[in-house]
Each structure stands twice: as C-alpha cells, then as structure tokens.
Amino acid sequence: MNTEEFISENQYERLFVEIEKKEHENFRSKKMPESQMAEKIQKLIEDFLR
Amino acid sequence: MLIKKIKLENFRQFVGVQEMEFSTDRERNVTLVMGNNGSGKTTISQAFVWCLYGEVPEFRKKNELLSDSKRGEASSLMKVSVEMLHEGKRFTLIRTQHYHSGRVSSTQVQLDYVDNSGEFNALWGEKATEKMKEILPQELSQYFFLTGEEIEKMSSEIKMGQSKNFADAVNSLLGLDYYKKTIKHLKGIFKKYEEIEIPSENAVNLATLSLNADETRLRDQKTEIEKVQKNLEKNRQEILEKQMQLKSMKFSSEIQKKRESLESQRKEKQERREDFLKKAILDFAGNTTDRGGESPYFFARSAYQKELRTLNEILSIPQSDVPEKLHADLIDWIESRQKCICGAEVHEGQENYDCLEKYRKIIPPESISTVTHRESERIVSKFRLGAKLFENFQAIRRSVDTLDDEMDKLDKQIKEQTEKLEKMEDSSILEKDISQLKAWNESNEEYLTQLLSRRAELENSRKAHEKERDEALQKSKEGQFILKCKNVVDRLQKDFENRHKEAEGSKRSELIAAVKKAFLEIYGDSFSIEIDEKYNIETNPPLEKSTGQGMSVIFAFLAGLLSVIRESQKDSRGENELESYPLVFDAPFSSLDETRIASVCKVLPKVSSQIMIFIKDTDGKVAKEELGNIIGKNYVLKKKDGSEEHTEIFAEAI
C-alpha cells in the first residue's frame, strides 16, 4: 500500500516535521509523561489523516 | 548543571555537619579532593547520588548510611544537601532521613530554588524528585559520577565489545533520545492499531444478509399475523351474529305461540264449518230416526206444484160428470179385475183407468172437496218446508263461506309464521357453530400469541443484526481509517529510524573525531582508535588489559562525548546558554601510571565545565602538579584521631 493513497507528500512532510518538533520539545522540557506523549502523537496523526 | 556545594550531616563517616564547596570557576574548574583509602572519598560520591536520587546501589538498607556513632541514639537524623546551578538558577536539594532508635522513621526531600522573577520557591516530595530528574536524569548520572570501578568496568566492556552503554549514552547525551522515544511512541501506536480488530467487507455483508433475512421473515410474519387477525375478526363477527341469532331464538317461541293460537282459531272455525255442514246435512237428510228431514219437501216441490195443479184441475172437475153411487170399492174391483162391468178392459195407463182414478178422488169414501182441500193444505205446508230448507242452506253456505275466508286468512298467517320459524335455525346447531368458532379463535389467538412472540424475537434479532451491521460498517469505516493510520505510522516509523540513523551517524562521526583527538592528546600517536556503529572501540595496537590503557580510552571517550555535547548545544542554544555538566571522578587514576595521569589531567579539564576528582594522596600529588593552576578548590579528607568512623574535611590552600 502506498502512503500517497492516503496523504499527499507535502502533508506527510508537514506531519513528520510536526511530530519531530513536538517530540523534541517534550524531550527537552519533559513536561509530558511518555504514555501521554504517545497519545498526543497518535491524535496528531489521526487529525492529519481525517 | 554545576554543583556548587555539598553539605553532609551524619552521613556515614561524616559525623555532624560538614560541607564542601566546589569550584564553579570556568578557568579553575577542577576541585581536587584527596584522601587515603577509607577516608571517605567514595562516600562523598555516594552522598551526591543519595541526595539527588534517594538511593545508593551499594547500600540497600536504609539505616546503613547513618553514621555508626548515631545509630545508638533514640532520635537522630541524616541529611545531605546539594546546591546546584542550572539554567542560571540556584537549586538546593535537601534530603533528610529521620531515625528512631537507629531505624528509619521518615524521609523528606525538598528542593528550594529562586525562579526567574526572583521569588523563592520550594518543592517537596515527588514534585521535588521529578524536578531533580529534569535537571539531571538519573539514567545519565552514571556518566557524571564515575568511580574507579565503574571506569574499569566500562573499559572491560569496551574490550569485550559490550558497549551498549556507550550507545545509550551517546543517544541520551547527544539529544538523539527523542528520536528513540519518537520511534518507541510510533511503535506503540502501530501496535495499538494492530490490536484493533478490523472487520472485513465480508463481515459487513454477512451482517447485511442476516439483517435482510430477518426483514423478510418479519414481512412474512406480518402477513401471517394480518391473516390470523383477519380470521379472528371474521370469526368474532360470525360468533356475534350467531349469538344474535341465538337470542332471536327466544323470539321464535313467541312466533310459535302465535302460530299455535292461529291454528287453534282455525281449528275452531273448521269445527264450526263442519257443524254448519252437519246441520245442513241434518236439515237435508234428518237423523236416522227422522222421517227424512225437510229435504224431501224441497225436492218434492215440483211434484207438489204439479199435484196442486192436478188438485186445482180436480177441483175444477164438474160434479155432474161423476156417476152416481160410484164407490171407491167399485173402482178397486174394476181395476183389480182389469175389466169394467161393461166388459171393457181397464189397465193402468189407459185413459179409462186414469178416469177411474180421477173419480176415486171425488167419490166416497172421500169427499172430493174435503180431500182436495186437506191435501192442498198439506202440500202448501210441505212446499213451505222445502222453501225454509233452501233458505237455511243459503245461510249455512254464507257462514261456511265466511269461515272459509277466515280460515284462508288464518292459513296465510300460519304459513307466514311457519316460514319465519323455518328460517330460524336450530339453536343447538348455532351453539355448536359458536363453540366451534370460539375454539378456532382460541386456537388462532394462541397461534397469534406465538406469532407475536416470534415477531418480537425477530424484531430483536433484526435490531441486533442492524446494530451488528452498523457496527461492522462503522468498524469497516474505522478499519479503513486505521489501515490508513497504520500505513502512515509505519512509514513515519521507518523514516524516523532513518532520520535517527542519519543523525546518530553524523554525531558518531563527530564523536569519533573528538575521541580520537582526546586519545591523541593522552597517548600521542602511538595508538590509533576506531569506533564502529555499535560504539565498539578498538585500538591499534590492541589495549593491554593489565595497564590503564583501557581507562584512558574511557577518559578519551568521555572527553570526546562532552566535547560533542557542547558543540550540539552551540547549534541549538548559542554560546552563552550552553548547559554544563560536572564530571565527578572517584579514584580515576588508580590503574594509571604517572605518565598517563599527566596525560589525562591535560585533557579532562578541557572537556567539562566542572571536574571533581577524588583521588588518593599519592596520585593526588601527581595530579596536583599536572593540573596546576586550573585547580579551583582543594580538599583533604582526614580520619579524626585515626578513627575509621569519623572523617573530617579540610580545605587546602591553592
């Protein structure tokens, strides 16, 4: 299955950068516990794909 | 993070309150702590770890850390506080353990700090612990608080090719951990999606088929129910009609009575008619003892008329024509001898015979006149009787006619009533029919109840299948979405792995260059060093286990690592905001010869903002000479009165 069937390459890049940014921020600040962060990332992905 | 000060109270051999301030000077960044074996160098290193994280791996029992001299006291406390500089702010972490009769009664942890607005803040318990982990995560602390044994262990691992710790350290310290965490999160998300049961199209189709089958059955059921209800209604109607008929049966008895009354009337009239007829007969014929009633007079009337005419004729016969002396006896004699005296034949029917008879009526013994009048009167009387009989007959006839008319009317009425009664069925048949219909209806009602119950079941089944279908559809839609998410997450995971690999590769190259540089400074060009992807470090020629070569590699590695960390921070924070890390070495030079100690001392101060070296006196002298003017603080640990249980800290002049 090709990802492009579901999301354009531009959108995918935006999603990738967004995840990287959020993960990096949280890694530095350690504000959010791991499980909560995983949920946040999952929501981010699903919001992108809806 | 830099460590400003440590204060110990009753921590192992540091009895009472003792403190040690560390150099935070960027130029003179080394704090040298010297002491003989057993003087408490390692204890200070342990005090750092206990204060920051609440545990010391070497001491599992909580009361082992309390100074021996305090264990016997009814109430005592042990306290270590560490003052730190982090991100421009001063933090003081205080961990206190209270003892009661030598046993731990409570532990408190408190973190004081002054925030950016200059206000004092304090955190306690878990919050203080969490904040401390933000400042320096426990898992990284092992790379900043190093004992001689740990360095030896790491060295041994390097030589045995077990350098996973280094790989982890590199990732953590170089800030690549967030890639690992991102990948871990994505893996977790992917696993979550995998655990979701995604129904196939087939599941939707199956649920739809079941739903359609239910709907068909429900339609059939509805038709059947309507049919049964119709039959029930029809039967109920029929029962009502039959019951009405039954009620009307009571009315039939009235008709019956009426008919009987009519019949009785008719019978009476019939009897009267018969009486009339009998009377007529009697009038006509008389009774058996009678002489024959009056009918003969009636029928004799014409004869009487004729006789009257004859009498009138006789009365009109002149008397002079009758022979004198003629007697009836003579006539009888002549007629009997059938010969007149004159000899003429006299026979009945002959004129002379008739003539004789005519005379008989007017000759003696009867006087003709008397006889004639009497006879005439008798005849008139009889004639009159005949006339009365006719009148009576006429009267009887009129009565009979009237009766006949009345009987005809009665017959007609009787016939009407009979017809009415005939129309009414037998009540027993009706009752049987009603009973039969009721039985059918009971059976139908039972059947209807079953049908309705079955319909309810089918309704439930239909609802369940509808729900199942909807859920399957929904799940199918969600499933498609999950497949989509899975696909994207899978790609993200792979791309982040690649990104991590690239970043790690890049950092590893920097690290290798930095380690090589540090190694060169320690060993000169007599050794070359190579680090593979798994951070296995190899030297050429191979390191000798018995010498401090391995440890030198660790120093070179740490030096290189901290150098790369600083470079990384330059990229993201800028020169003025570089985060500092202390390096606390406990007996680091125990396996090194003086030459290597000198080499390491040249390198280490350059790679970290703060160096604390706990060293035995003999090595300390060499180190002190080598480190020279970069030593900011210098302490000596001495056993009080030669006691193993009591150490004192003495500041040395620089």
Interface residues (C-beta under 8 A of the other chain):
Chain A: M1 T3 E5 F6 I7 Y12 L15 F16 I19 E20 E23 H24 N26 F27 R28 K30 E34 M37 A38 I41 Q42 I45 E46 F48 L49 R50
Chain B: K133 E134 G175 D177 Y178 Y179 K181 T182 K184 H185 L186 G188 I189 K192 F481 L483 K484 C485 N487 V488 V489 R491 L492 D495 F496 R499
